[in-house]
Amino acid sequence: PDILRQEEIRALEKLLDRLVFLGDYDSKSEQLLEDLRDIFQRRDRVLVFTQYTDTLDYLRERLVKVYGRAVACYSGRGGEMWNGREWVSATKEQVKNAFREGEVRLLLATDAASEGLNLQTCGVLINYDMPWNPMRVEQRIGRIDRIGQIHDEVWIYHYFYQDTIEEKVYRRLGERIGFFQQVVGPLQPILMRVEDVIQRLAVLPPKEQEVALQRALAELEQEAPTLSLNLDEWVEPTRVKTEEATPPWTPEILEAWVREEPNLRGALRPLDPETSRYELRLPDGQHGQVTFRPQEFEAHPNTVALLAYGHPWWEIWLDTLESTLHYTALGTLRSRLLILRSQEKPPLSVWYVRTAETEIQRVLTLDHLRQVVQEWANLLPWNDDAVTIAEKDFRRLLQEHKSRWIKNKTQLVDLWRRSLLARGQYLWQYCGVLVWMQIHQQPLFRAKFPYNQMGQTIRSWGEPFEHLWQVLSAEKADTSFDIETIQKIAQNAKKGHLENFSQSSVSLGRRIQRWLDEWKQFQNWKTKEKVAQVIPSMEKFWI
């Protein structure tokens, strides 16, 4: 231990001597200043990510001298903005809104901003520090490369010090990234291991790093090469014909009617006509600020909820709105509006009005319903003949609706089955790699091994390998092996991996068992959700 401490002290002293020799010149920050001057001639906003808050603080002191109030920060401390004399605290919404409006043109951030801070108005991102985990780089890019981005192209800059291990690893990955994308599609399985690779290489002597880097890259490549799952190759494309239809309502139309008819607001209380914010108080005691407008929500995501499908308050509020429609605003329409409804799967509800002696109309949109309310005096009361016509129309619609539902559900079941079988075939092929690894340890046996009996060898391993074969065979999935590809993959594996067949087979066995559990879950779901015969049923009531 004493010897190690002495070595560490000498190494640190050498580093300090080199830092003193460098002086005050910082090539990295100088490069940033140069890039910013060029970027701001073509784009109006830039997002800069640093790894550490100390680096952020260092940069902001340099940049504020050039850009003044146009600089803001966001880190684990929260938001900070320059008021001309000092840095003052600001909320995430204040920082984001100032950046969106152009008051702030340069936003410095740590990875605290890589979650929950959406900046679609920014078209340039600079990674001043590159994290060792590439997935965090993707999270950063996701702050600007998202739906709503106003630029056709986003510009991404990555900064490295030359000849560092980070630069070498990322550069080599960049050279081979096209190969990775072509083979495995999403890169997550490979990229998640890069951080460990960099950590291992960083502590090696420079002379050993290159050899170790080549070995690590080869290991990453063989993780999931030509056998990796590509659903595009396994699943036949399903062509779904879509029909354009006028939406029954939009948030803008619903909000306009709520504003026009105070009785329809129910649990909503307008706060500010200019900002479209409301105070929502639900019967169960929940309350908070809501809006119908996505742009309002984007401006205040921490204090305002978007009242739309997916939010738990949405269905509760719709129930209160429906009650209000039935008993308050549409009270004058009693015996004028007929509602036919089926509660079985898939549910269907259709509203009808009678406009002439032998003519009925469906109320298809919220605008139409508003028109019905305004012209209720011209509508005719319902009689038995008119109700019979409406019921006949409803049964036809229900039949069509359920037929489409059955077709879509059948396609979903088939797609789920195909994707599961594709993954099962991938696991079965990888079992073949393990067989090759096993015989590789027995050179004398290798030449005589009957490769046409690989399936029997795998089944002899017992569970869960035997069960996997049974499922694939029962589903008539291809269980043959591509020996040439299997050998190529196994030969690319590093020797240490080949020598640990037992550990590899246990790991693969766990993956197969997880797949079998998922297959069982699919079978149970398919049985439970078995499509029933189309038996139209309905209930009717008048408003």
C-alpha positions in Angstrom: 0.0 0.0 0.0 2.8 2.5 0.8 4.4 1.8 -2.5 1.1 2.4 -4.3 0.6 5.7 -2.5 4.1 6.8 -3.5 3.3 5.9 -7.1 0.0 7.8 -6.9 1.7 10.9 -5.4 4.4 10.9 -8.2 1.7 10.6 -10.9 -0.3 13.5 -9.4 2.8 15.6 -9.2 3.5 15.0 -12.9 -0.1 16.0 -13.7 0.3 19.2 -11.7 3.5 20.0 -13.5 1.8 19.6 -16.8 -1.1 21.8 -15.8 1.2 24.6 -14.7 3.0 24.3 -18.1 -0.3 24.7 -19.9 -0.9 28.1 -18.3 -4.2 29.9 -18.6 -5.0 29.0 -22.2 -7.9 26.7 -22.5 -8.2 25.3 -26.0 -11.6 23.7 -25.4 -13.4 26.8 -24.2 -11.7 28.8 -26.9 -13.1 26.3 -29.4 -16.6 26.8 -27.9 -16.3 30.6 -28.2 -15.3 30.2 -31.9 -18.1 27.8 -32.6 -20.7 30.0 -31.0 -19.6 33.0 -33.0 -20.1 31.0 -36.2 -23.4 29.3 -35.0 -25.1 32.6 -34.0 -24.7 33.9 -37.5 -27.1 31.2 -38.7 -29.1 30.0 -35.7 -30.5 32.0 -32.8 -30.3 29.5 -29.9 -27.7 27.0 -28.6 -27.9 24.4 -25.8 -24.5 23.4 -24.2 -24.3 20.3 -22.0 -21.5 19.8 -19.5 -20.8 16.8 -17.3 -20.2 18.7 -14.0 -21.6 21.8 -12.4 -18.0 23.1 -11.8 -17.5 23.1 -15.5 -20.8 24.9 -16.0 -19.8 27.5 -13.5 -16.4 28.0 -15.2 -18.0 28.4 -18.7 -20.8 30.7 -17.6 -18.3 33.2 -16.1 -16.5 33.3 -19.5 -19.6 33.4 -21.6 -21.5 36.0 -19.6 -18.8 38.5 -20.4 -19.6 38.0 -24.1 -23.4 37.4 -24.1 -24.6 39.0 -20.9 -28.3 38.4 -20.1 -28.6 36.1 -23.1 -27.0 33.3 -21.0 -28.9 31.1 -18.6 -28.1 27.9 -16.7 -29.9 24.8 -15.6 -28.3 22.2 -13.3 -29.0 20.2 -10.1 -29.3 23.6 -8.4 -32.2 24.5 -10.6 -32.4 27.4 -13.0 -30.2 30.5 -12.9 -30.3 33.7 -15.0 -28.0 36.7 -15.2 -29.7 40.0 -14.2 -26.8 42.2 -15.3 -25.1 42.1 -11.9 -25.3 38.6 -10.5 -26.8 35.1 -11.0 -30.3 34.8 -9.6 -32.4 31.7 -9.2 -35.2 30.9 -11.7 -37.7 28.1 -12.1 -37.5 25.6 -14.9 -40.5 27.2 -16.6 -38.9 30.6 -16.4 -35.7 29.4 -18.0 -37.5 27.4 -20.7 -39.9 30.2 -21.5 -37.1 32.8 -21.8 -35.2 30.4 -24.0 -38.2 29.8 -26.2 -39.0 33.5 -26.5 -35.4 34.3 -27.4 -34.6 36.4 -24.3 -32.0 33.7 -23.5 -30.0 32.5 -26.5 -27.4 30.4 -24.8 -28.5 27.7 -22.2 -25.8 25.9 -20.2 -27.0 22.7 -18.6 -25.9 19.6 -16.9 -27.6 16.2 -17.3 -30.3 17.5 -14.9 -31.8 19.1 -18.0 -31.8 15.9 -20.0 -35.1 14.9 -18.4 -38.2 17.0 -18.4 -36.9 20.0 -20.3 -38.2 20.0 -23.8 -36.6 22.6 -26.1 -38.0 22.2 -29.6 -37.2 25.8 -30.5 -33.5 25.1 -30.2 -31.7 23.7 -33.3 -28.1 23.3 -31.9 -26.7 21.2 -29.2 -23.0 21.1 -28.0 -21.8 18.3 -25.8 -18.9 20.2 -24.2 -18.2 17.1 -22.0 -19.0 13.6 -23.4 -20.4 11.2 -20.8 -19.0 7.7 -20.8 -22.5 6.3 -21.2 -23.7 7.0 -24.8 -27.3 6.5 -23.8 -27.0 9.8 -21.8 -25.9 11.4 -25.0 -29.1 10.2 -26.6 -31.1 11.6 -23.7 -29.4 15.0 -24.2 -30.2 15.0 -28.0 -33.8 14.1 -27.2 -34.3 17.5 -25.5 -34.2 19.1 -29.0 -34.7 16.3 -31.5 -38.4 15.7 -30.8 -41.9 16.3 -32.2 -42.4 20.0 -32.6 -38.8 20.8 -33.6 -39.0 24.0 -35.7 -35.8 23.3 -37.7 -35.5 20.8 -40.5 -32.1 19.8 -39.2 -30.6 19.9 -35.8 -26.8 20.4 -35.4 -25.0 18.3 -32.8 -21.4 19.1 -31.8 -19.3 16.6 -29.7 -16.1 17.9 -28.0 -13.1 15.6 -27.2 -9.5 16.1 -26.2 -7.4 14.5 -28.8 -5.9 11.1 -28.0 -8.0 10.5 -24.9 -9.6 7.2 -24.4 -13.1 8.8 -24.8 -12.1 10.2 -28.2 -10.7 6.8 -29.3 -13.8 4.8 -28.2 -16.4 7.2 -29.6 -14.4 7.6 -32.9 -14.2 3.9 -33.4 -17.9 3.5 -32.6 -18.6 6.2 -35.1 -16.7 4.4 -37.8 -18.7 1.2 -37.2 -22.0 2.7 -36.2 -23.5 2.1 -39.7 -22.7 -1.6 -39.3 -24.3 -1.7 -35.8 -27.5 0.0 -37.0 -27.8 -2.3 -40.0 -27.4 -5.4 -37.8 -29.1 -4.8 -34.5 -31.4 -1.8 -35.2 -31.7 0.0 -31.9 -28.2 0.3 -30.4 -29.1 0.1 -26.7 -27.8 -3.4 -26.0 -24.3 -2.4 -27.3 -24.2 1.2 -26.1 -25.1 0.3 -22.6 -21.8 -1.5 -22.2 -19.6 1.3 -23.6 -19.3 3.0 -20.1 -17.7 -0.1 -18.7 -15.4 -0.4 -21.6 -14.1 3.2 -21.2 -13.6 2.6 -17.4 -11.5 -0.5 -18.0 -9.4 1.2 -20.7 -8.9 4.4 -18.8 -6.8 2.7 -16.1 -4.5 0.8 -18.5 -1.1 2.0 -19.6 -1.2 3.8 -23.0 0.7 1.0 -24.7 -1.9 -1.6 -23.7 -4.9 0.6 -24.5 -5.0 0.0 -28.3 -4.9 -3.7 -28.1 -7.5 -3.7 -25.3 -9.7 -1.3 -27.4 -9.6 -3.6 -30.4 -10.6 -6.6 -28.2 -13.4 -4.6 -26.6 -14.8 -3.5 -29.9 -14.7 -7.0 -31.3 -16.5 -8.2 -28.2 -19.2 -5.5 -28.6 -19.7 -6.5 -32.3 -20.2 -10.1 -31.4 -22.8 -9.3 -28.8 -25.7 -9.5 -31.3 -24.3 -9.8 -34.8 -26.1 -11.3 -37.8 -28.4 -13.4 -35.6 -29.8 -10.4 -33.8 -33.5 -9.8 -33.9 -34.8 -7.7 -36.8 -38.6 -7.8 -36.9 -38.6 -6.2 -40.3 -37.1 -9.4 -41.7 -39.3 -11.8 -39.7 -42.7 -10.2 -39.7 -44.6 -9.6 -42.9 -45.6 -6.0 -43.2 -49.3 -5.3 -42.3 -50.9 -2.8 -44.5 -53.6 -0.9 -42.6 -55.8 1.2 -44.7 -56.7 4.4 -42.8 -59.6 6.7 -43.6 -59.5 10.3 -43.0 -62.4 11.5 -40.9 -63.4 14.7 -39.3 -62.6 14.4 -35.6 -65.8 14.6 -33.4 -64.2 17.4 -31.4 -61.0 19.3 -30.8 -59.7 20.8 -27.6 -60.3 24.3 -29.1 -64.0 23.6 -29.9 -64.6 22.0 -26.5 -63.0 24.9 -24.7 -64.9 27.5 -26.8 -68.3 25.8 -25.9 -67.3 25.6 -22.2 -66.5 29.3 -22.2 -69.8 30.2 -24.0 -72.0 28.0 -21.7 -71.1 28.6 -18.1 -73.4 25.7 -17.0 -71.1 23.3 -18.9 -68.0 24.2 -16.9 -69.0 22.0 -14.0 -65.8 21.6 -12.0 -63.9 24.1 -14.1 -63.3 27.7 -13.0 -61.6 30.1 -15.5 -58.4 31.7 -14.1 -57.2 33.8 -17.0 -59.0 34.3 -20.3 -55.7 35.2 -22.0 -53.8 32.0 -21.0 -56.6 29.4 -21.1 -55.9 28.2 -17.6 -58.6 26.8 -15.3 -58.9 25.7 -11.7 -60.3 22.1 -11.7 -62.0 20.8 -8.6 -63.2 17.2 -8.8 -65.8 15.5 -6.6 -63.2 13.3 -4.9 -61.3 16.4 -3.7 -58.5 16.4 -6.3 -57.8 19.9 -7.7 -55.2 21.8 -9.7 -54.6 24.1 -12.7 -55.4 22.6 -16.1 -55.5 23.7 -19.7 -56.9 22.4 -23.0 -54.1 23.9 -25.0 -50.8 22.0 -25.5 -48.8 25.2 -25.9 -50.0 26.4 -22.6 -49.0 23.1 -21.0 -45.5 23.3 -22.6 -45.0 26.7 -21.2 -45.9 25.6 -17.6 -45.4 21.8 -17.4 -44.7 21.8 -13.6 -47.8 23.8 -12.5 -50.4 23.2 -15.2 -51.9 19.8 -16.4 -53.0 19.2 -19.9 -56.7 18.1 -19.8 -56.7 15.5 -22.5 -56.8 11.7 -23.1 -54.2 10.0 -20.9 -54.5 12.2 -17.9 -56.3 10.6 -14.9 -58.5 13.7 -14.4 -59.8 13.6 -18.0 -62.3 10.8 -17.6 -63.5 12.1 -14.2 -64.1 15.5 -15.7 -65.9 14.0 -18.8 -68.3 12.2 -16.4 -69.2 15.5 -14.7 -69.5 17.2 -18.2 -71.8 14.4 -19.5 -74.1 14.8 -16.4 -74.2 18.5 -17.0 -75.1 18.0 -20.6 -77.9 15.6 -19.7 -79.6 17.5 -17.0 -78.6 21.2 -17.4 -77.6 22.6 -20.8 -79.7 20.3 -22.8 -82.8 20.3 -20.6 -84.7 22.0 -23.3 -84.0 19.1 -25.7 -85.9 16.5 -23.7 -87.6 14.1 -26.1 -85.6 15.7 -29.0 -82.2 13.9 -28.6 -82.1 10.1 -28.8 -79.0 8.2 -27.5 -78.4 4.6 -28.5 -75.6 2.8 -26.7 -73.9 -0.6 -26.5 -71.9 -1.4 -23.4 -70.4 -4.6 -24.6 -66.9 -4.7 -26.2 -66.3 -2.6 -28.2 -68.6 0.1 -26.7 -70.4 2.4 -29.1 -72.7 5.4 -28.5 -74.6 7.3 -31.2 -76.7 10.4 -30.7 -79.6 11.0 -33.1 -82.0 13.9 -33.7 -85.2 14.0 -35.8 -85.2 16.8 -38.3 -88.3 15.8 -40.4 -91.2 13.4 -40.4 -89.1 10.6 -42.0 -85.6 11.9 -41.6 -83.1 11.4 -38.8 -79.5 12.6 -38.4 -76.6 11.4 -36.4 -74.9 14.0 -34.2 -71.3 13.3 -35.2 -69.4 16.3 -34.0 -69.4 18.7 -31.1 -70.1 21.6 -33.5 -73.2 19.7 -34.7 -74.3 19.3 -31.1 -73.9 23.0 -30.5 -76.1 23.6 -33.6 -78.7 21.2 -32.2 -78.8 23.1 -28.9 -79.2 26.4 -30.8 -82.0 25.1 -33.1 -83.8 22.7 -30.7 -87.2 24.4 -31.4 -87.0 23.1 -35.0 -86.5 19.5 -34.0 -89.4 17.0 -33.9 -90.2 14.8 -30.9 -89.5 11.1 -31.4 -92.2 8.5 -32.2 -92.1 4.8 -32.6 -91.5 4.8 -36.3 -88.6 7.2 -36.1 -87.1 5.2 -33.2 -87.3 2.0 -35.3 -85.4 3.8 -38.1 -82.7 4.9 -35.7 -82.4 1.5 -34.1 -81.9 -0.1 -37.5 -79.2 2.4 -38.4 -77.5 1.8 -35.0 -77.4 -2.0 -35.4 -75.8 -1.6 -38.8 -73.2 0.8 -37.3 -72.6 -1.6 -34.4 -72.0 -4.5 -36.7 -69.5 -2.5 -38.8 -67.8 -1.2 -35.6 -67.4 -4.6 -34.1 -66.2 -6.1 -37.4 -63.4 -3.5 -37.6 -62.6 -4.1 -33.9 -62.3 -7.9 -34.5 -60.1 -7.4 -37.5 -57.8 -5.0 -35.7 -57.6 -7.3 -32.7 -56.8 -10.3 -34.9 -54.0 -8.4 -36.6 -52.7 -7.4 -33.2 -52.7 -11.0 -31.9 -51.0 -12.2 -35.1 -48.3 -9.4 -34.9 -47.6 -10.2 -31.2 -47.3 -13.9 -32.0 -44.9 -13.3 -35.0 -42.7 -11.0 -32.9 -42.5 -13.5 -30.0 -41.7 -16.4 -32.4 -39.0 -14.3 -34.1 -37.3 -13.7 -30.7 -37.7 -17.4 -29.9 -36.0 -18.4 -33.2 -33.2 -15.9 -32.4 -32.7 -17.6 -29.0 -32.7 -21.0 -30.6 -30.1 -20.0 -33.1 -27.9 -18.6 -30.2 -28.2 -22.1 -28.6 -26.4 -23.2 -31.8 -23.6 -20.8 -30.9 -23.3 -22.4 -27.5 -23.0 -25.9 -29.1 -20.1 -24.6 -31.2 -18.5 -23.1 -28.1 -18.9 -26.5 -26.4 -17.2 -28.5 -29.1 -14.5 -25.8 -29.5 -13.2 -27.0 -26.1 -12.8 -30.5 -27.5 -10.7 -30.2 -30.7 -10.5 -34.0 -31.3 -14.3 -34.2 -31.2 -14.9 -31.1 -33.3 -14.1 -32.7 -36.7 -16.5 -35.7 -36.0 -19.4 -33.7 -34.6 -22.6 -34.3 -36.5 -23.9 -30.7 -37.0 -27.2 -32.0 -38.3 -27.9 -33.2 -34.7 -27.4 -29.8 -33.1 -31.1 -29.6 -32.2 -30.9 -33.0 -30.4 -27.8 -31.8 -28.5 -29.6 -28.6 -27.3 -32.7 -30.6 -26.3 -30.5 -32.9 -24.2 -29.6 -30.0 -22.0 -33.1 -30.2 -20.5 -35.3 -27.3 -19.4 -35.8 -24.6 -20.6 -34.1 -25.5 -23.9 -36.4 -28.5 -24.5 -39.5 -26.4 -23.8 -38.3 -23.7 -26.3 -38.0 -26.4 -29.0 -41.5 -27.7 -28.2 -43.1 -24.3 -28.6 -41.2 -23.4 -31.8 -42.1 -26.9 -33.3 -45.8 -26.6 -32.3 -46.0 -23.2 -34.0 -44.2 -24.6 -37.1 -41.3 -22.1 -36.8 -38.0 -22.8 -38.5 -35.6 -24.5 -36.1 -32.8 -25.3 -38.7 -29.4 -23.8 -38.2 -27.1 -21.6 -40.4 -23.9 -23.4 -39.4 -21.7 -20.9 -41.3 -23.1 -17.9 -39.6 -23.0 -19.6 -36.2 -19.3 -20.5 -36.6 -18.5 -17.0 -37.7 -20.1 -15.5 -34.7 -18.5 -17.9 -32.3 -15.1 -17.4 -33.8 -15.3 -13.6 -33.3 -15.9 -14.2 -29.5 -12.9 -13.7 -27.4 -11.2 -16.8 -26.0 -12.1 -16.1 -22.4 -15.8 -16.1 -23.4 -15.5 -19.5 -25.1 -13.9 -21.1 -22.1 -16.9 -20.3 -19.9 -19.6 -22.4 -21.5 -21.3 -23.2 -18.3 -21.8 -19.5 -17.4 -23.0 -18.7 -20.9 -25.5 -21.5 -21.0 -26.9 -20.5 -17.6 -27.3 -16.9 -18.8 -29.0 -18.0 -22.1 -31.2 -20.3 -20.1 -32.5 -17.4 -18.0 -33.3 -15.5 -21.2 -35.2 -18.4 -22.7 -37.2 -18.8 -19.4 -38.2 -15.2 -19.6 -39.3 -15.7 -23.2 -41.3 -18.8 -22.2 -43.0 -16.7 -19.4 -43.9 -14.1 -21.9 -45.2 -16.7 -24.4 -47.4 -18.1 -21.6 -48.7 -14.6 -20.8 -49.5 -14.2 -24.5 -51.4 -17.5 -24.6 -53.4 -16.6 -21.5 -54.3 -13.2 -22.9 -55.3 -14.7 -26.2 -57.6 -17.1 -24.4 -59.1 -14.5 -22.1 -59.7 -12.0 -24.9 -61.0 -14.5 -27.4 -63.2 -12.7 -29.8 -66.9 -13.3 -29.2 -69.7 -13.6 -31.8 -71.1 -10.4 -33.0 -74.4 -10.1 -31.0 -75.6 -6.5 -31.2 -77.3 -5.3 -28.1 -78.2 -1.8 -27.1 -79.9 0.4 -24.6 -81.7 3.6 -25.4 -82.7 6.8 -23.6 -83.8 10.2 -24.5 -82.6 13.6 -23.6 
